[in-house]
Each structure stands twice: as C-alpha cells, then as structure tokens.
Amino acid sequence: MMNTAVHEAAHAVVYMAAGYQIGELVLHEPGDQSHGGRAHVNYLAASGPWLDWAVTCAAGERAEVRWLRETGRWSLERAWVAERLAWRDRSQIGEVYRGGHNRELTFNGDHDDWGDYAWVMDRTDEALDPVWDQVLTLAQHVTVRWHVAGEEAARITGF
C-alpha cells in the first residue's frame, strides 16, 4: 500500500511543486480493475513547459524505487515491478516526445541526451529531492484516507 501511495504522491507533489493543481489522489481497492490501475491522480488542466509533464510522469517510478531503497526493501524483482507498473507513465512521456518534438523517447541510458529516459530520470530526481518529505507526508496520509481531494493534498504538503 505504501509503495503505491509513494508512487502516486510523487506524481501529485511534483505537479503541485511546478505550480499546477490536482483534482484528487485515489488509491483503489486491491484487485479493483475498474480504473485501469492501482491508483490515480486526477490532474487539473494546465499549460506549461513539456519537461514539467515529463518529470511529473516519471516521478512515480523514481519515487517508488527511492522509497524501496531508503526503507531497505529494494530488490531487483521489486525494481522490475516498479518499472513495469510505470508503463502508462512512460507511454505518456513518449507521447510528449512524439507530439512535441517529433522524436521517439529512447532507453539507452544516455544521461547527456535529453531524448533519453535516463536524462528524464535525472531531471526527475532533481525535482524530487527538495519535495521528498512532502511526498512521504502525502503518501502516509493517502494510505489512511484512500481518497484525498486536491485542496487537501495541497494543504497537507504546504502548497
């Protein structure tokens, strides 16, 4: 539960830290397939730099892996699961690259190429560092409440 909460809270907090608003953050009951995933963040419509959206999308996976490491739960298998569960997030980043840059997102591990997912992950880690405590605070809150309205998420995290 906390793993999922950290993933979704990171999406929400990074989005709010960039100056945008969310409508809600919801954890779904285990096994509930009606929403297409284990949880979701409803983002309120916004316009801004493409990198804000790419970093928001990557934030869940990066936070999930960071939390696993920091709590001593990381394993190759769990990291693989975090990556696989982020397929929709990675697809959304790919759409930004195709639609906005007429370029395919690559996965070559090239930290110097802005078109590679490794570069996006580096920017995401930079965005997560200053808000990490806020991510954990919101994650803890959502594990108790399961549904957090956007205004409540902003208040809890200080936005």
C-alpha positions in Angstrom: 0.0 0.0 0.0 2.7 2.5 0.9 4.6 1.6 -2.2 1.6 2.6 -4.3 1.0 5.7 -2.2 4.5 6.9 -2.6 4.3 6.4 -6.4 1.1 8.4 -6.7 2.0 11.1 -4.1 5.2 11.8 -6.1 3.1 12.5 -9.2 0.9 14.8 -7.2 3.6 16.7 -5.3 5.9 17.2 -8.3 3.0 18.5 -10.3 2.0 20.9 -7.5 5.6 22.0 -6.9 5.7 23.0 -10.6 2.7 25.4 -9.9 -0.2 23.2 -11.1 -3.2 21.8 -9.3 -4.6 18.3 -8.8 -8.2 17.3 -8.5 -7.7 14.3 -6.4 -5.4 11.4 -5.5 -7.1 8.0 -5.0 -5.9 4.5 -4.1 -8.0 1.7 -5.4 -9.0 -1.4 -3.5 -6.7 -4.3 -4.2 -7.9 -6.2 -7.2 -10.2 -3.4 -8.4 -9.7 -3.3 -12.2 -12.4 -0.7 -13.0 -9.9 2.2 -13.0 -7.2 0.6 -15.0 -4.6 0.7 -12.3 -3.8 0.5 -8.6 -4.3 4.2 -8.0 -4.6 7.5 -9.9 -4.0 11.3 -9.7 -6.5 13.5 -11.4 -4.6 16.4 -12.8 -6.3 19.7 -13.4 -5.7 21.0 -16.9 -2.6 23.2 -17.2 -0.3 24.6 -19.8 3.4 24.8 -19.2 6.8 23.5 -20.2 6.8 20.0 -21.7 9.5 19.0 -19.2 7.1 19.7 -16.2 4.8 17.0 -17.6 7.6 14.5 -18.4 9.0 14.9 -14.9 5.5 14.5 -13.3 5.0 11.3 -15.2 8.4 9.9 -14.2 8.1 11.0 -10.6 6.0 7.9 -9.5 8.5 5.3 -10.7 11.5 7.2 -9.4 9.9 7.8 -6.0 8.8 4.2 -5.7 12.4 3.0 -6.3 13.8 5.6 -4.0 11.4 4.6 -1.2 12.3 0.9 -1.7 16.0 1.8 -1.3 15.6 4.0 1.7 13.5 1.5 3.6 15.7 -1.5 2.8 13.0 -3.1 0.6 14.8 -2.7 -2.7 15.4 -5.9 -4.8 15.9 -6.4 -8.4 12.5 -8.0 -8.6 10.8 -5.1 -6.9 12.6 -2.6 -9.1 11.4 -4.5 -12.1 7.8 -4.4 -10.8 8.1 -0.7 -10.3 9.3 -0.3 -13.8 6.5 -2.5 -15.3 3.8 -0.7 -13.3 5.0 2.6 -14.7 4.3 1.6 -18.3 1.5 4.1 -18.6 3.7 6.9 -17.2 6.4 6.0 -19.6 3.9 5.9 -22.5 2.8 9.4 -21.6 6.4 10.7 -21.7 6.8 9.1 -25.1 3.7 10.9 -26.3 5.2 14.2 -25.3 8.4 13.4 -27.3 6.4 12.3 -30.4 3.9 15.1 -30.3 6.0 17.9 -29.1 9.4 17.1 -30.6 8.7 14.6 -33.4 11.2 12.3 -31.7 11.0 8.9 -30.1 12.0 8.6 -26.4 15.0 6.3 -26.2 16.0 4.0 -23.3 19.8 3.8 -24.0 20.9 5.0 -20.6 22.4 8.2 -22.0 22.3 10.8 -19.2 23.5 13.5 -21.6 20.8 13.1 -24.3 17.6 15.0 -23.5 15.8 12.4 -25.6 16.7 9.5 -23.4 14.7 8.3 -20.4 17.9 8.4 -18.3 18.1 12.1 -18.8 14.4 12.5 -17.8 15.0 10.4 -14.7 17.9 12.7 -13.7 15.7 15.7 -14.0 13.0 13.9 -12.0 15.4 13.0 -9.2 16.4 16.7 -9.1 12.7 17.6 -8.8 12.0 15.1 -6.1 14.9 16.0 -3.8 13.5 19.3 -2.4 10.0 17.9 -2.0 10.8 14.3 -0.8 9.4 14.9 2.8 6.2 16.3 1.2 5.9 13.2 -0.9 6.2 10.9 2.1 3.8 13.1 4.1 1.1 12.9 1.4 1.8 9.1 0.9 1.2 8.4 4.6 -2.0 10.5 4.5 -3.4 8.7 1.5 -2.8 5.2 3.0 -5.2 6.2 5.8 -7.8 8.1 3.7 -7.6 6.3 0.3 -9.0 9.4 -1.3 -7.6 12.9 -1.0 -9.1 15.9 -2.7 -6.7 18.3 -4.4 -7.2 21.1 -2.0 -6.5 18.8 0.9 -3.3 17.4 -0.8 -2.1 21.0 -1.3 -2.8 21.9 2.3 -1.1 18.8 3.7 2.0 19.4 1.5 2.2 23.1 2.0 1.2 24.3 -1.5 
